[in-house]
């Protein structure tokens, strides 16, 4: 049976995204060839963190702080990329503009389903968004030239009925798309209705280029159920927050 989607809550005024403006200059140092190199780093960021994301002496690194206020607000990373760093009033899905990449474990289930809808900001007007057929099922977000130390993320259920929910899943980050660090581990489904939306805080362990949502087995038919699902992942909305560099 289908359920009536929840009405959106009253919009709240977005808080301005804040980029760290101040920088500190370290003492000049000589490289292996005896050349003098000046290092700039963002105040509050340790040099070892800069090294982990591949930055060298001589580069100025600015950190953009993306603070979660409410589900699908205008403070998230994908909103920022989709508005070209806040320079455009209208959001364009960054999968379509090439700002980010998306890879799924399986093709979309039906021809009319669009991969870019996995990071949609609004509830789909018709249809659903899912893929799979075998275990596991996943989606990988590629930030390309950006890196994010994530401290919050949001997901929207991708099915138009009150079933087929994500369960037994993980949210992970990587810099090589091979070795993954688990940032959040979910068991029973967090969703309970069609197009349901949930957000979670996570510990920002490091800056990552890739982020992955992976479901280990079958979807859930509802909280507390164990059997009855199939091997499909249903998602139609994703946003991330934290500290971003590019």
Beta strands, then each sheet from edge to edge (+ up, - down):
strand 1: 18-19
strand 2: 23-25
strand 3: 29-30
strand 4: 36-37
strand 5: 40-42
strand 6: 64-66
strand 7: 101-104
strand 8: 130-132
strand 9: 137-142
strand 10: 147-157
strand 11: 169-174
strand 12: 181-186
strand 13: 197-201
strand 14: 210-215
strand 15: 232-245
sheet 1: 1+ 6- 15+ 8-
sheet 2: 1+ 6- 15+ 10- 13+
sheet 3: 2+ 5-
sheet 4: 3+ 4-
sheet 5: 7+ 9- 14+ 11- 12+
end
